[in-house]
């Protein structure tokens, strides 16, 4: 699973056995350490190690997790970093990508990348609504409610909203009869987070790339 996010705490005892070498496309180095926490949370839900009496267990405890950091410590992504991360994953055998990012504007280059790789599956969370913390309707294809790439019409894209413990749509999850494909548990989900050890100084920090804040869109609320 290519986790396109804020990185992964790859030395975490509940993740280390399942993490393979990745890359940091924000700092442009080979240390995709997570200094935010979101990517580690997502990775733990997807593929946390099972049977080790530590923490929790992932949906697929045998999955291999590739950390593809494309965001800074505050969760700001750039399309350039996302595209580089996905291209790197594809070149190294990744067939399944998870993305917790999005926005109202389409990115043609990223669309072309997904379209050119029909054998890869891209799973994006539907979003956590706006500042009012109420989910938006993705079927409204204009304005702030439109959320790309989750509501892309490509056949290899799955858009996932968040359900609660009663299997009902949560109040914060974006939705859409036509544009959101399914729901998955996303409220009060416990998962791993990084320890307090700080990342080493990056080899090179490419701060000249334009970034923008993409609304936090993880089906699971970050464990902080």
C-alpha positions as CSV (number, residue, x, y, z in Angstrom):
1,X,0.0,0.0,0.0
2,X,1.4,3.3,-1.0
3,X,0.5,5.7,1.8
4,X,0.6,9.2,0.2
5,X,0.5,11.3,3.4
6,X,2.7,12.9,6.0
7,X,5.1,10.0,6.2
8,X,5.1,7.0,8.5
9,X,6.8,6.4,11.9
10,X,8.5,3.4,10.3
11,X,10.3,2.3,13.5
12,X,7.1,2.1,15.4
13,X,6.9,-1.5,16.9
14,X,3.4,-2.0,15.6
15,X,4.4,-1.0,12.0
16,X,8.1,-1.7,11.5
17,X,7.7,-5.3,10.3
18,X,5.3,-4.2,7.5
19,X,7.0,-1.0,6.3
20,X,9.2,-1.1,3.2
21,X,11.5,1.6,1.9
22,X,9.8,4.8,0.8
23,X,10.7,8.4,0.1
24,X,10.1,11.9,1.3
25,X,9.0,14.1,-1.6
26,X,8.5,17.2,0.6
27,X,12.1,17.3,2.0
28,X,13.5,15.4,-1.0
29,X,15.3,12.7,0.9
30,X,15.1,9.0,1.7
31,X,13.8,9.5,5.3
32,X,10.0,9.6,5.1
33,X,9.6,10.0,8.9
34,X,6.3,11.3,10.1
35,X,6.4,14.4,12.2
36,X,2.7,15.1,11.9
37,X,1.0,11.8,12.9
38,X,-1.6,11.6,10.3
39,X,0.2,9.2,7.9
40,X,1.2,6.9,10.8
41,X,-2.5,6.8,11.9
42,X,-3.6,5.9,8.4
43,X,-0.9,3.3,8.0
44,X,-1.8,1.6,11.3
45,X,-5.4,1.4,10.4
46,X,-4.6,-0.1,7.0
47,X,-1.7,-2.5,7.9
48,X,-0.8,-2.5,11.6
49,X,1.0,-5.7,12.6
50,X,-1.2,-8.4,14.1
51,X,-0.5,-11.0,16.7
52,X,2.2,-9.1,18.5
53,X,0.2,-8.0,21.6
54,X,1.1,-4.4,20.8
55,X,-1.3,-1.6,20.1
56,X,-4.0,-2.4,17.5
57,X,-4.2,-4.5,14.4
58,X,-4.7,-3.3,10.8
59,X,-7.4,-4.2,8.4
60,X,-4.7,-6.2,6.6
61,X,-2.0,-7.1,9.1
62,X,0.1,-8.7,6.4
63,X,0.1,-5.7,4.1
64,X,3.4,-4.0,3.1
65,X,3.3,-0.3,3.6
66,X,5.4,2.2,1.6
67,X,5.7,5.6,3.1
68,X,5.4,8.3,0.4
69,X,5.6,11.6,2.2
70,X,4.0,14.4,0.1
71,X,3.1,16.9,2.9
72,X,4.8,19.1,5.4
73,X,4.6,18.8,9.1
74,X,1.3,20.8,9.1
75,X,-0.4,18.6,6.5
76,X,0.1,20.9,3.5
77,X,0.3,19.0,0.2
78,X,1.4,20.1,-3.3
79,X,0.2,18.3,-6.4
80,X,3.8,18.2,-7.6
81,X,4.8,16.2,-4.5
82,X,1.7,13.9,-4.8
83,X,2.5,13.1,-8.4
84,X,6.1,12.4,-7.7
85,X,5.1,10.1,-4.8
86,X,2.6,8.1,-6.8
87,X,5.0,7.8,-9.8
88,X,7.7,6.5,-7.4
89,X,5.3,4.0,-5.9
90,X,4.2,2.8,-9.3
91,X,7.8,2.3,-10.4
92,X,8.4,0.2,-7.3
93,X,5.5,-2.2,-7.6
94,X,2.8,-0.4,-5.6
95,X,-0.7,-1.3,-7.0
96,X,-2.8,0.3,-4.2
97,X,-2.6,3.9,-3.0
98,X,-4.3,5.6,-0.1
99,X,-4.7,9.4,-0.2
100,X,-6.2,11.7,2.5
101,X,-6.1,14.9,0.5
102,X,-8.2,16.8,-1.9
103,X,-9.7,20.1,-2.9
104,X,-12.2,21.8,-5.2
105,X,-9.8,22.1,-8.2
106,X,-8.9,19.2,-10.6
107,X,-5.3,18.5,-11.4
108,X,-5.1,17.3,-15.0
109,X,-1.6,15.9,-14.6
110,X,-2.6,13.7,-11.7
111,X,-5.7,12.6,-13.6
112,X,-3.5,11.6,-16.5
113,X,-1.3,9.6,-14.1
114,X,-4.2,7.6,-12.7
115,X,-5.7,7.1,-16.1
116,X,-2.4,5.8,-17.5
117,X,-2.2,3.1,-14.8
118,X,-5.6,1.3,-14.9
119,X,-4.1,-1.7,-13.0
120,X,-3.5,0.4,-9.9
121,X,-6.2,1.2,-7.4
122,X,-6.5,4.7,-5.8
123,X,-8.5,5.0,-2.6
124,X,-9.3,8.5,-1.4
125,X,-11.3,9.6,1.6
126,X,-14.3,11.7,0.9
127,X,-13.5,14.5,3.2
128,X,-14.4,15.9,6.6
129,X,-16.7,18.7,5.6
130,X,-15.8,22.4,5.9
131,X,-15.2,24.7,8.8
132,X,-18.7,24.0,10.1
133,X,-17.7,20.3,10.6
134,X,-20.7,19.1,8.7
135,X,-20.3,16.9,5.6
136,X,-20.8,18.3,2.2
137,X,-22.6,16.8,-0.8
138,X,-20.1,15.7,-3.4
139,X,-22.8,15.4,-6.0
140,X,-22.7,19.2,-6.3
141,X,-20.0,19.4,-8.9
142,X,-19.1,23.0,-8.5
143,X,-17.9,25.3,-5.7
144,X,-16.3,24.1,-2.4
145,X,-18.4,20.9,-2.2
146,X,-16.7,19.5,-5.3
147,X,-13.7,17.4,-4.1
148,X,-11.0,16.1,-6.4
149,X,-9.6,13.5,-6.7
150,X,-12.1,11.6,-4.6
151,X,-15.0,12.2,-6.9
152,X,-13.0,11.5,-10.1
153,X,-15.0,9.3,-12.5
154,X,-12.1,7.1,-13.3
155,X,-12.8,3.4,-12.8
156,X,-9.7,2.8,-10.7
157,X,-10.7,5.4,-8.1
158,X,-12.7,4.6,-5.0
159,X,-14.1,7.4,-2.8
160,X,-14.7,6.4,0.8
161,X,-16.8,8.2,3.4
162,X,-16.9,7.6,7.2
163,X,-19.4,5.6,9.1
164,X,-20.0,5.5,12.9
165,X,-20.4,2.5,15.2
166,X,-24.0,2.1,14.1
167,X,-23.0,1.9,10.4
168,X,-24.5,5.3,9.7
169,X,-22.9,8.2,7.9
170,X,-21.1,10.4,10.4
171,X,-22.0,14.1,10.7
172,X,-18.6,15.2,9.6
173,X,-18.2,13.0,6.5
174,X,-18.7,14.3,3.0
175,X,-21.2,12.2,1.0
176,X,-22.8,11.8,-2.4
177,X,-25.1,9.2,-3.9
178,X,-23.2,9.4,-7.3
179,X,-19.7,10.3,-6.2
180,X,-19.0,8.5,-2.9
181,X,-18.7,4.8,-3.4
182,X,-18.8,3.3,0.1
183,X,-18.5,4.0,3.8
184,X,-15.9,2.6,6.2
185,X,-15.6,3.0,10.0
186,X,-14.2,6.4,10.6
187,X,-15.3,7.7,14.1
188,X,-13.3,7.0,17.3
189,X,-10.9,4.8,15.6
190,X,-7.8,4.0,17.7
191,X,-4.5,3.6,15.9
192,X,-0.7,4.2,16.2
193,X,1.0,7.6,16.4
194,X,4.6,8.6,16.3
195,X,6.7,8.7,19.5
196,X,8.4,11.9,20.6
197,X,11.6,11.2,18.8
198,X,12.3,14.0,16.4
199,X,13.3,13.5,12.8
200,X,16.9,14.0,11.8
201,X,17.7,17.1,9.8
202,X,16.6,16.7,6.1
203,X,19.3,16.5,3.5
204,X,17.5,19.1,1.4
205,X,14.3,21.0,2.0
206,X,12.6,22.1,-1.2
207,X,10.6,25.0,0.1
208,X,10.2,26.6,-3.3
209,X,7.5,24.2,-4.4
210,X,4.1,25.8,-4.2
211,X,1.9,24.2,-1.6
212,X,-1.6,24.6,-0.5
213,X,-3.6,23.4,2.4
214,X,-5.8,20.5,1.4
215,X,-8.6,19.8,3.8
216,X,-7.9,16.9,6.1
217,X,-9.9,14.0,4.6
218,X,-9.0,10.9,6.5
219,X,-12.0,8.6,7.1
220,X,-10.5,8.0,10.5
221,X,-10.0,10.9,12.9
222,X,-6.3,11.5,13.7
223,X,-5.2,9.8,16.9
224,X,-3.6,12.6,18.9
